């Protein structure tokens, strides 16, 4: 197939941070082109955003329903191949469902849906459709995260014992009145749009997903203490969670938006009987490897000693940092591979390295369990 993969977008118009990130990432390898979108629930804003991106006005839509219907009716060679959903949480499920039912592949921001019930329903829709569905847990796209995962899979850490994941931010510590319409967008503070959780659904889910991606282990139950420190907020802005994984592995997860002075300090540590690995998102090109009887080692991205998983997801030589945009781009690269295979009739579900609808279901099960546990005074709560 001698053409670029055609992308549409729902949400992410003027002033939207994450929409711009997705567009840059999708464009990075020159394999994808943005050709259509419904960039806002406000038709005028959607139109102006389409002008910003130099799109054909006839492919800039007033609603996602119109976009799915019109694009789905076009021949395969003309319509969008996939849609990227970067709207607020409450729209993820209906938008994904609508496009899948119109025969269009989907890339979706996390959390996948508002509730676990919606997530399970969407999983059934994806499986029935036979289409590509990817969830943008972007931290799984970093080369040294993939190196850590490969080390665990190869048994280099020995038997896993303990997992520690943390994601502290400090931007939300100021008074709600000052923040509500700036740093914390209004929809994140609204349960109707954000769901049952803010902090855990926004960043705690990233820490949980990253720990699961590297370790390969699934959570069985949690004991959570969620907090709302800033007066006037309805949803959590901080949380601490004890974790019980399959096979007896134990863990701790801490996510916070009121950790003063921290920026985007996502860390994960995986401890085994033979060695441990440690990765810090703010220093993404390094993987710390520790042993009981040796000096600790620092493995760096782009070197010949990196394994094939890390090398495949590395674009530039060592010494030139790669980071946030490239992590997203690696997910889009894997999606491109899957969509091309689908267009050739060769799609093989489960064989591509991007987070799937199953990851979305597990993420919602984690959110639900932490909220239930916290409401029950941190009682141990099984994931559904």
PyMOL commands that set and color helices and strands:
alter all, ss='L'
color gray80, all
select helices_A, chain A and resi 17-27+43-52+57-59+64-73+89-101+116-129+138-141+143-153+176-179+186-189+191-194+199-215+246-248+281-283+308-312+324-343+357-375
alter helices_A, ss='H'
color red, helices_A
select strands_A, chain A and resi 5-10+32-38+82-85+105-108+133-135+160-168+219-227+238-245+250-256+265-272+275-280+286-291+297-300+381-382
alter strands_A, ss='S'
color yellow, strands_A
deselect
rebuild
show_as cartoon
